[in-house]
Amino acid sequence: MTTDPHHHDPLAAPAPASSEKLLDPVCGMRVDAKHPRGGFFDHAGTTYGFCNPKCRERFAADPERYLKPAAALVEAPSPPAPPPAPGGASSTTYVCPMDPEVRADRPGPCPKCGMALEPEVMELATRTEYVCPMHPQIVRSEPGSCPICGMALERRTVTATEEKSAELVDMTRRFRASVVLTVPLLALAMSDLIPGQPVQRAATPALLAWGQLVLATPVVLWGGLPFFQRGWASLVNRHLNMFTLIAIGAGAAYLFSVYATLLPDTLPHAMRHGGGIPVYFEAAAAITTLVLLGQVLELRARSATSGAIRALLGLA
């Protein structure tokens, strides 16, 4: 004849009726109502079951500590609705994701399945903070660029209302204007590849260089201004990054070409080619335009991701 081991423990209590379900008040796990592995403990006229002896020992040492978050954890198949919130309490209602009929006026474990109750209506963020995707320690209250890597800061939390990205609008405007000027600049710079070289016959090398200077200057100095600003910031902060390389590459090509156009006679004769000093305005403009395109695509991808998250929040 076997003996129930729980009756040998001074902390053990009679097993509850078999129709009841037990939740471990310490960890929230469901336990066998007849033979819980951790045994029983009776407190204030209520019997509690435990998943293991450790949980029972912790509960026995300080029962009130584990009873404050929730009501008694021995419940009938259809538990009564929780009492209304006292005056001045939060109006937020908490529901169980698995058992939506379980509702409470405060957070805590579900008396049926033990899952944490969640707010019925999620509070959406209204204040926007901007953070660097690569360096999350950089947090700003306004959009801008990261002082470490130069990347555009993005929203830390997606707000319920859609906000236009000022960075995307600005980069798109710069890209469109740069494309309009870079295409004819490339055609002019590569005109010597046309059979018969009609452009070179109609204009002198100096005139062609001045024409390229006029087309490239707005692209490099206006379209590429954000890249030079970020490149300079990387030098000041001693965090060299992609924009350091872009600023040096495009800037060197443009500055040399300007010098060669304004003061060609000061350069060695050995540098002359086809009657003039080679210029690289098209390289500086093409680099700037392609980087602008990359920025636009990156910012659009981020905006699309934020829109998807915003749509999910709208379903909450």
C-alpha positions as CSV (number, residue, x, y, z in Angstrom):
1,M,0.0,0.0,0.0
2,T,1.5,3.3,-1.1
3,T,1.3,6.6,0.8
4,D,0.9,10.0,-0.8
5,P,4.2,11.7,-0.2
6,H,2.5,15.1,0.2
7,H,1.0,14.1,3.6
8,H,4.5,13.7,5.0
9,D,5.4,17.4,4.4
10,P,4.3,19.8,7.1
11,L,3.6,22.4,4.4
12,A,1.4,20.0,2.5
13,A,-2.4,20.6,2.3
14,P,-5.3,18.4,1.1
15,A,-5.6,18.3,-2.7
16,P,-8.4,20.4,-4.1
17,A,-11.3,19.0,-6.0
18,S,-10.4,17.4,-9.3
19,S,-12.6,19.8,-11.2
20,E,-10.3,22.7,-10.3
21,K,-7.2,23.9,-12.1
22,L,-4.1,25.1,-10.3
23,L,-1.6,27.7,-11.2
24,D,1.8,28.0,-9.5
25,P,1.6,31.4,-7.9
26,V,5.4,31.8,-8.2
27,C,6.0,31.0,-11.9
28,G,2.5,31.0,-13.2
29,M,2.7,27.5,-14.7
30,R,-0.3,25.2,-14.7
31,V,0.1,22.2,-12.5
32,D,-1.8,19.0,-11.9
33,A,-4.6,19.6,-9.4
34,K,-4.3,16.1,-7.9
35,H,-0.6,15.6,-7.8
36,P,1.5,18.7,-8.4
37,R,5.2,17.9,-8.4
38,G,6.0,20.6,-5.9
39,G,3.2,19.7,-3.5
40,F,0.5,21.9,-1.9
41,F,0.5,24.8,0.4
42,D,-2.5,26.2,2.3
43,H,-2.6,30.0,2.9
44,A,-5.5,32.0,4.2
45,G,-7.9,29.2,3.5
46,T,-6.8,28.7,-0.2
47,T,-4.8,25.7,-1.5
48,Y,-2.0,26.4,-3.9
49,G,-0.1,23.9,-6.0
50,F,3.5,24.2,-7.2
51,C,5.4,22.9,-10.2
52,N,8.5,22.1,-8.1
53,P,9.6,22.2,-4.4
54,K,11.6,25.3,-5.0
55,C,8.6,27.3,-5.9
56,R,6.7,26.1,-2.9
57,E,9.6,27.0,-0.6
58,R,9.7,30.6,-2.0
59,F,6.0,30.9,-1.6
60,A,6.0,29.6,1.9
61,A,8.7,32.1,2.9
62,D,6.6,35.2,1.7
63,P,3.2,34.3,0.4
64,E,2.0,38.0,0.1
65,R,4.9,38.7,-2.3
66,Y,3.4,36.4,-4.9
67,L,-0.2,37.1,-4.2
68,K,-0.1,40.9,-4.8
69,P,0.1,40.8,-8.7
70,A,-3.0,38.7,-9.1
71,A,-5.9,37.3,-7.2
72,A,-6.1,33.7,-5.9
73,L,-4.7,31.2,-8.4
74,V,-7.2,28.4,-7.8
75,E,-10.1,29.1,-10.1
76,A,-13.1,27.4,-11.4
77,P,-13.6,26.6,-15.1
78,S,-15.5,29.9,-15.6
79,P,-13.9,32.5,-13.4
80,P,-15.9,35.5,-12.4
81,A,-15.1,38.9,-14.0
82,P,-12.6,41.0,-12.0
83,P,-14.1,43.8,-9.9
84,P,-14.2,47.3,-11.3
85,A,-11.2,49.5,-10.9
86,P,-11.4,51.8,-7.9
87,G,-11.7,55.5,-8.3
88,G,-8.7,57.2,-9.8
89,A,-7.3,53.9,-11.2
90,S,-6.1,53.6,-14.8
91,S,-8.8,53.1,-17.4
92,T,-6.7,50.7,-19.4
93,T,-8.2,47.2,-19.7
94,Y,-5.9,44.2,-19.8
95,V,-6.9,41.0,-21.7
96,C,-5.4,37.6,-22.2
97,P,-4.1,36.9,-25.8
98,M,-5.2,33.3,-25.5
99,D,-8.4,33.7,-23.5
100,P,-9.8,37.1,-24.5
101,E,-12.8,36.7,-22.2
102,V,-10.4,37.1,-19.3
103,R,-10.2,40.8,-18.5
104,A,-8.7,42.8,-15.7
105,D,-8.0,46.4,-14.8
106,R,-4.3,45.9,-14.0
107,P,-1.5,43.8,-15.5
108,G,-0.8,40.3,-14.2
109,P,-1.0,36.6,-15.2
110,C,-4.1,35.1,-16.8
111,P,-5.9,32.9,-14.3
112,K,-6.5,30.3,-17.0
113,C,-3.3,29.9,-19.0
114,G,-0.8,31.9,-16.9
115,M,0.2,34.2,-19.8
116,A,0.8,37.9,-19.0
117,L,-2.2,40.1,-19.7
118,E,-1.8,42.8,-22.4
119,P,-3.4,46.2,-22.8
120,E,-6.5,46.0,-24.9
121,V,-5.6,49.2,-26.7
122,M,-2.0,49.8,-27.4
123,E,-0.8,53.3,-26.7
124,L,1.0,54.5,-29.8
125,A,4.0,56.6,-29.6
126,T,3.5,60.3,-30.2
127,R,7.0,61.6,-29.6
128,T,9.6,60.8,-32.2
129,E,13.3,60.2,-31.4
130,Y,15.9,59.7,-34.1
131,V,18.7,57.1,-33.8
132,C,21.6,55.9,-35.9
133,P,21.0,52.4,-37.3
134,M,24.7,51.6,-36.9
135,H,25.4,53.4,-33.6
136,P,22.2,53.2,-31.4
137,Q,23.9,55.3,-28.7
138,I,23.4,58.4,-31.0
139,V,19.9,59.7,-30.2
140,R,18.5,63.0,-31.4
141,S,15.2,64.7,-31.2
142,E,15.4,65.9,-34.8
143,P,16.5,64.2,-38.0
144,G,20.1,64.6,-39.1
145,S,23.2,62.6,-39.7
146,C,25.2,60.4,-37.4
147,P,28.4,62.1,-36.2
148,I,30.2,58.8,-36.3
149,C,29.3,57.1,-39.6
150,G,27.4,59.9,-41.3
151,M,24.3,57.8,-42.0
152,A,20.9,59.6,-41.8
153,L,19.2,59.1,-38.5
154,E,16.0,57.2,-38.5
155,R,13.0,57.1,-36.1
156,R,13.5,55.0,-33.0
157,T,9.8,54.3,-32.7
158,V,7.2,54.5,-35.4
159,T,4.5,57.0,-34.7
160,A,0.8,56.4,-35.4
161,T,0.6,59.3,-37.7
162,E,2.7,59.3,-40.9
163,E,5.5,61.8,-41.1
164,K,7.2,62.8,-44.3
165,S,10.9,62.2,-44.2
166,A,12.6,65.6,-44.7
167,E,15.8,63.8,-45.6
168,L,14.2,61.8,-48.3
169,V,12.5,64.9,-49.8
170,D,15.8,66.8,-49.8
171,M,17.9,64.0,-51.3
172,T,15.3,63.4,-54.0
173,R,15.3,67.0,-55.0
174,R,19.1,67.1,-55.2
175,F,19.2,63.8,-57.1
176,R,16.7,65.0,-59.8
177,A,18.5,68.3,-60.4
178,S,21.9,66.5,-60.5
179,V,20.7,64.0,-63.1
180,V,19.5,66.8,-65.4
181,L,23.0,68.4,-65.3
182,T,25.1,65.2,-65.2
183,V,23.7,63.6,-68.4
184,P,24.7,66.4,-70.7
185,L,28.0,66.7,-68.8
186,L,28.8,63.1,-69.5
187,A,27.9,63.5,-73.2
188,L,30.1,66.5,-73.5
189,A,33.1,64.8,-71.7
190,M,32.8,61.7,-73.9
191,S,32.2,63.6,-77.1
192,D,35.7,62.8,-78.3
193,L,34.6,59.2,-78.8
194,I,32.1,60.3,-81.5
195,P,33.5,59.4,-85.0
196,G,35.0,62.5,-86.6
197,Q,35.0,64.4,-83.3
198,P,32.6,67.1,-84.4
199,V,32.4,68.7,-81.0
200,Q,36.2,69.0,-80.7
201,R,36.3,70.6,-84.2
202,A,33.6,73.2,-83.2
203,A,35.1,74.2,-79.8
204,T,38.5,74.6,-78.3
205,P,39.6,72.5,-75.3
206,A,39.4,75.5,-73.1
207,L,35.8,76.2,-74.1
208,L,34.9,72.6,-73.5
209,A,36.5,72.7,-70.1
210,W,34.5,75.8,-69.2
211,G,31.3,74.2,-70.4
212,Q,31.9,71.2,-68.1
213,L,32.8,73.6,-65.2
214,V,29.4,75.3,-65.6
215,L,27.5,72.0,-65.6
216,A,29.5,70.3,-62.8
217,T,29.6,73.1,-60.3
218,P,25.9,73.0,-59.2
219,V,26.0,69.2,-59.0
220,V,29.1,69.0,-56.9
221,L,28.7,72.1,-54.7
222,W,24.9,72.0,-54.2
223,G,23.9,68.4,-54.9
224,G,26.9,67.0,-53.0
225,L,26.8,69.5,-50.1
226,P,25.5,67.0,-47.5
227,F,28.3,64.6,-48.3
228,F,31.0,67.3,-47.9
229,Q,29.4,68.3,-44.6
230,R,29.3,64.7,-43.4
231,G,32.9,64.2,-44.6
232,W,34.1,67.2,-42.7
233,A,32.2,66.1,-39.6
234,S,33.9,62.8,-39.8
235,L,37.3,64.5,-39.8
236,V,36.4,66.7,-36.9
237,N,35.0,63.8,-34.9
238,R,37.9,61.5,-36.0
239,H,35.6,58.9,-37.2
240,L,36.5,58.3,-40.8
241,N,33.6,56.7,-42.8
242,M,32.1,56.4,-46.3
243,F,31.4,60.1,-46.6
244,T,35.1,60.9,-45.9
245,L,36.0,58.9,-49.0
246,I,33.2,60.4,-51.1
247,A,34.1,63.9,-50.1
248,I,37.8,63.4,-50.8
249,G,37.2,61.6,-54.2
250,A,34.7,64.0,-55.6
251,G,36.4,67.1,-54.1
252,A,39.8,66.2,-55.4
253,A,38.5,65.6,-59.0
254,Y,36.5,68.8,-58.9
255,L,39.2,71.1,-57.4
256,F,41.9,69.8,-59.8
257,S,39.6,70.3,-62.7
258,V,38.8,73.9,-61.6
259,Y,42.5,74.7,-61.2
260,A,43.3,73.2,-64.7
261,T,40.5,75.3,-66.2
262,L,41.4,78.6,-64.6
263,L,45.3,78.3,-64.6
264,P,46.2,75.7,-67.3
265,D,49.5,77.4,-68.1
266,T,50.9,76.7,-64.6
267,L,50.7,73.0,-65.1
268,P,53.5,71.0,-66.7
269,H,53.3,70.6,-70.5
270,A,53.6,66.8,-70.1
271,M,50.1,66.8,-68.6
272,R,48.5,68.2,-71.7
273,H,46.5,65.8,-73.9
274,G,44.9,66.8,-77.2
275,G,45.9,70.4,-76.8
276,G,44.6,70.9,-73.3
277,I,44.8,69.8,-69.7
278,P,42.5,66.8,-69.0
279,V,39.7,67.7,-66.6
280,Y,37.5,65.4,-64.5
281,F,34.3,67.3,-63.9
282,E,32.3,64.4,-65.2
283,A,33.8,62.0,-62.7
284,A,33.0,64.4,-59.8
285,A,29.5,64.9,-61.0
286,A,28.9,61.2,-61.6
287,I,30.1,60.2,-58.2
288,T,27.9,62.8,-56.6
289,T,24.8,61.7,-58.6
290,L,25.3,58.0,-58.0
291,V,25.7,58.6,-54.2
292,L,22.6,60.7,-54.2
293,L,20.8,57.8,-55.9
294,G,22.0,55.4,-53.3
295,Q,20.8,57.7,-50.5
296,V,17.3,58.0,-52.1
297,L,17.0,54.3,-52.4
298,E,18.1,53.7,-48.9
299,L,15.7,56.3,-47.4
300,R,12.8,55.0,-49.5
301,A,13.5,51.5,-48.1
302,R,13.5,52.8,-44.6
303,S,10.3,54.7,-45.2
304,A,8.6,51.6,-46.6
305,T,9.6,49.6,-43.6
306,S,8.2,52.3,-41.3
307,G,5.0,52.3,-43.3
308,A,4.6,48.5,-42.8
309,I,5.1,48.8,-39.1
310,R,2.7,51.7,-39.0
311,A,0.1,49.6,-40.8
312,L,0.5,46.8,-38.2
313,L,0.1,49.3,-35.4
314,G,-3.1,50.6,-37.0
315,L,-4.6,47.1,-36.7
316,A,-4.0,47.0,-32.9
